[in-house]
Amino acid sequence: MEKNFCEQLTGKASLLGIQLTKEQAVQLWTYYQMLLEKNKVMNLTAITEEEEVITKHFLDSMSIVRCLAPGEWDNPAGLSLIDVGTGAGFPGMVLKIVFPALEVTLFDSLKKRLVFLDEVTEALGLKGIRTVHGRAEDFGRDKKHREQYDYVTSRAVANLSTLAEYCLPFAKAGGSLIAYKTQEYENELLQASGAIRLLGGGDAEACSFLLPESEIGRSLIRIRKKAPTPAKYPRKAGVPSKEPLV
């Protein structure tokens, strides 16, 4: 099973332009096995079948390369990424495995998810990765995290207006928020355009595609941070989701 998994994953990753090493493929296999085991006692994912995990979790996470400039992550040493609402580690844990020089912070409001990710980190011997427990509205005001990251990622967390308020405060000026969305993103982006500008973001770049060897549509919305986020944002916990900025 391990050999089939690694061969399938490696072949499909190559269609994204990613050449996985044998070690990386085995690390992702181990991560998958740990995910299955932990999922028996806590709800980490509804997707557990091997081929679906490869496509819907691992390849989906890796697909960030579709919105990067050529060579942007060829040598990511010194670049930092925070994955907001990381859940079971998608995309942040996958990106750390595939781009090991990237400095990764996995951020989530549920501690037990992060305990699992700490276990994965230890099992895989990863360095330059940490977990942080809390709410984005609180930590987006913390000087240790506010405007400290080159990249902010988020997948399946909230509508884009709310997501921008959660995430853009973490990005450095010149950094980027990269939001994983479906192909039906246009109305959401239009409704969020005012919030994005208010929070210091520039024009959004959208990249839409199908995941390798599938009919699963994905869009990545990249918002570059043009200016510091005004001090009053993010608003207090719970407000961004209940009253999205317009």
C-alpha positions as CSV (number, residue, x, y, z in Angstrom):
1,M,0.0,0.0,0.0
2,E,2.8,2.4,0.9
3,K,4.5,1.9,-2.5
4,N,1.3,2.4,-4.4
5,F,0.4,5.6,-2.4
6,C,3.9,7.1,-2.9
7,E,3.9,6.3,-6.7
8,Q,0.5,7.7,-7.2
9,L,1.2,10.8,-5.2
10,T,4.6,11.4,-6.8
11,G,3.2,11.0,-10.3
12,K,0.3,13.4,-9.7
13,A,2.5,16.0,-7.9
14,S,4.7,16.1,-11.0
15,L,1.7,17.4,-12.9
16,L,1.8,20.4,-10.7
17,G,5.5,20.8,-11.4
18,I,6.5,19.4,-8.0
19,Q,9.2,16.7,-7.9
20,L,8.8,14.9,-4.6
21,T,11.8,13.0,-3.2
22,K,11.3,9.5,-1.9
23,E,11.7,10.8,1.6
24,Q,8.9,13.4,1.1
25,A,6.6,10.8,-0.4
26,V,7.2,8.5,2.6
27,Q,6.6,11.4,5.0
28,L,3.3,12.1,3.4
29,W,2.4,8.4,3.7
30,T,3.2,8.5,7.4
31,Y,1.2,11.7,7.8
32,Y,-1.7,9.9,6.1
33,Q,-1.5,6.9,8.4
34,M,-1.3,9.1,11.5
35,L,-4.4,11.0,10.2
36,L,-6.4,7.8,9.7
37,E,-5.4,6.6,13.2
38,K,-6.2,9.9,15.0
39,N,-9.5,10.2,13.0
40,K,-10.8,7.1,14.8
41,V,-10.9,9.1,18.1
42,M,-11.5,12.7,16.9
43,N,-13.0,14.3,13.9
44,L,-10.2,15.6,11.8
45,T,-11.5,14.9,8.3
46,A,-14.5,13.3,6.5
47,I,-12.1,12.3,3.7
48,T,-10.2,9.2,4.5
49,E,-10.1,7.1,1.3
50,E,-6.5,7.0,-0.1
51,E,-7.1,8.4,-3.5
52,E,-9.4,11.1,-2.2
53,V,-6.9,12.2,0.5
54,I,-4.1,12.3,-2.2
55,T,-6.2,14.6,-4.4
56,K,-8.5,16.6,-2.1
57,H,-6.0,17.2,0.7
58,F,-2.4,16.6,-0.4
59,L,-2.5,17.8,-4.1
60,D,-5.0,20.5,-3.2
61,S,-2.5,21.8,-0.6
62,M,0.4,21.7,-3.0
63,S,-1.6,23.5,-5.7
64,I,-0.5,26.8,-4.2
65,V,2.3,26.6,-6.7
66,R,-0.2,27.6,-9.4
67,C,-0.4,31.1,-8.1
68,L,3.3,31.6,-7.4
69,A,5.7,33.3,-9.8
70,P,8.2,31.1,-11.5
71,G,11.0,30.3,-9.1
72,E,9.3,32.1,-6.2
73,W,9.8,29.1,-3.8
74,D,12.8,27.5,-5.5
75,N,14.8,28.5,-2.4
76,P,12.2,29.5,0.3
77,A,14.8,29.7,3.2
78,G,14.0,32.7,5.3
79,L,10.4,32.9,4.0
80,S,7.6,32.6,6.6
81,L,4.1,31.2,6.3
82,I,1.2,31.1,8.7
83,D,-1.7,28.7,8.0
84,V,-4.8,30.2,9.6
85,G,-7.4,27.7,10.6
86,T,-5.1,24.8,9.7
87,G,-7.4,22.1,11.0
88,A,-5.7,18.7,10.3
89,G,-2.7,20.6,8.7
90,F,-4.0,21.5,5.2
91,P,-2.3,23.2,3.5
92,G,0.4,24.1,6.1
93,M,1.7,20.7,7.1
94,V,1.8,19.5,3.5
95,L,3.6,22.7,2.4
96,K,6.2,22.2,5.2
97,I,6.9,18.7,4.0
98,V,7.2,19.6,0.3
99,F,9.1,22.9,0.9
100,P,11.1,22.0,4.0
101,A,13.1,25.3,4.1
102,L,9.9,27.3,4.5
103,E,9.2,28.5,8.1
104,V,5.7,27.4,8.9
105,T,3.3,28.3,11.7
106,L,0.1,26.2,12.0
107,F,-2.6,28.3,13.7
108,D,-5.9,27.0,15.0
109,S,-8.5,27.7,17.6
110,L,-8.8,24.0,18.6
111,K,-6.0,22.8,20.8
112,K,-6.4,19.1,20.2
113,R,-5.9,19.5,16.4
114,L,-2.6,21.2,17.2
115,V,-1.6,18.4,19.6
116,F,-2.0,16.0,16.7
117,L,0.1,18.2,14.4
118,D,2.8,18.3,17.0
119,E,2.8,14.5,17.0
120,V,3.2,14.5,13.2
121,T,6.0,17.1,13.4
122,E,7.9,14.9,15.9
123,A,7.3,11.7,14.0
124,L,8.5,13.2,10.7
125,G,11.5,15.0,12.4
126,L,10.5,18.3,10.9
127,K,12.3,21.5,11.9
128,G,11.2,25.1,11.4
129,I,7.5,24.5,12.1
130,R,5.4,25.4,15.2
131,T,1.8,25.3,16.3
132,V,0.0,28.3,17.8
133,H,-3.4,28.0,19.6
134,G,-5.8,30.9,19.6
135,R,-8.3,33.0,17.7
136,A,-7.2,35.0,14.7
137,E,-8.9,38.1,16.0
138,D,-6.7,38.1,19.1
139,F,-3.4,37.0,17.6
140,G,-3.8,39.4,14.7
141,R,-3.2,42.2,17.3
142,D,-0.3,40.5,18.9
143,K,3.1,42.1,18.0
144,K,4.7,38.7,17.8
145,H,2.4,37.8,14.9
146,R,0.9,41.0,13.5
147,E,2.5,41.8,10.1
148,Q,5.2,39.2,10.6
149,Y,4.6,36.7,7.8
150,D,5.5,36.6,4.1
151,Y,2.5,34.4,3.3
152,V,-0.8,33.7,5.0
153,T,-2.8,30.7,3.8
154,S,-6.3,29.6,4.6
155,R,-8.5,26.8,3.3
156,A,-12.2,26.4,3.8
157,V,-12.4,28.8,6.7
158,A,-14.8,31.7,5.9
159,N,-16.2,34.0,3.2
160,L,-13.5,36.2,1.7
161,S,-14.6,39.4,3.6
162,T,-14.3,37.7,6.9
163,L,-11.2,35.8,5.9
164,A,-9.4,39.0,4.9
165,E,-10.0,40.4,8.4
166,Y,-8.7,37.3,10.0
167,C,-5.7,36.9,7.8
168,L,-4.4,40.2,6.3
169,P,-3.3,41.6,9.7
170,F,-0.7,38.7,9.8
171,A,0.9,39.6,6.5
172,K,3.9,41.8,6.1
173,A,3.6,44.8,3.7
174,G,4.7,43.1,0.5
175,G,3.4,39.7,1.7
176,S,0.4,37.8,0.4
177,L,-2.8,36.2,1.6
178,I,-3.5,33.1,-0.5
179,A,-7.1,31.8,0.0
180,Y,-8.1,28.4,-1.3
181,K,-11.6,28.6,-2.9
182,T,-13.8,26.8,-5.3
183,Q,-14.1,27.9,-8.9
184,E,-17.2,29.9,-8.0
185,Y,-15.4,32.8,-6.4
186,E,-16.4,35.9,-8.4
187,N,-19.3,37.1,-6.3
188,E,-17.5,36.5,-3.1
189,L,-14.4,38.4,-4.4
190,L,-16.6,41.3,-5.6
191,Q,-18.3,41.5,-2.2
192,A,-15.0,41.5,-0.4
193,S,-13.2,44.1,-2.5
194,G,-13.9,47.0,-0.2
195,A,-12.8,45.0,2.9
196,I,-9.6,44.0,1.2
197,R,-8.7,47.6,0.4
198,L,-9.7,48.7,3.9
199,L,-7.4,46.1,5.5
200,G,-4.4,47.1,3.4
201,G,-4.7,44.6,0.5
202,G,-4.2,45.4,-3.1
203,D,-5.8,44.0,-6.2
204,A,-6.6,40.2,-6.0
205,E,-5.2,37.8,-8.5
206,A,-7.3,34.7,-9.2
207,C,-6.0,31.4,-10.6
208,S,-8.5,28.7,-11.5
209,F,-7.8,25.1,-12.5
210,L,-8.7,21.4,-12.1
211,L,-6.7,19.3,-9.6
212,P,-4.5,16.8,-11.4
213,E,-6.3,13.9,-13.0
214,S,-9.7,15.0,-11.5
215,E,-12.7,17.1,-12.3
216,I,-12.3,19.0,-9.0
217,G,-12.2,22.7,-9.6
218,R,-10.1,25.0,-7.5
219,S,-9.4,28.7,-7.4
220,L,-6.6,30.4,-5.5
221,I,-7.1,34.0,-4.6
222,R,-3.8,35.9,-4.0
223,I,-4.1,39.2,-2.3
224,R,-0.9,41.2,-1.9
225,K,-0.5,43.4,1.2
226,K,0.1,46.9,0.0
227,A,-0.1,48.9,3.2
228,P,-0.3,48.2,7.0
229,T,-3.6,47.1,8.3
230,P,-5.3,49.9,10.3
231,A,-4.8,49.4,14.1
232,K,-8.5,48.9,14.8
233,Y,-8.5,45.6,12.8
234,P,-9.1,42.8,13.3
235,R,-12.2,43.6,15.4
236,K,-12.9,41.7,18.6
237,A,-13.6,37.9,18.5
238,G,-16.8,36.9,16.8
239,V,-17.4,40.2,15.0
240,P,-15.8,39.5,11.7
241,S,-17.9,36.5,11.1
242,K,-21.2,38.1,12.2
243,E,-20.6,41.5,10.6
244,P,-18.3,41.1,7.6
245,L,-16.7,44.3,6.4
246,V,-18.0,45.7,3.1
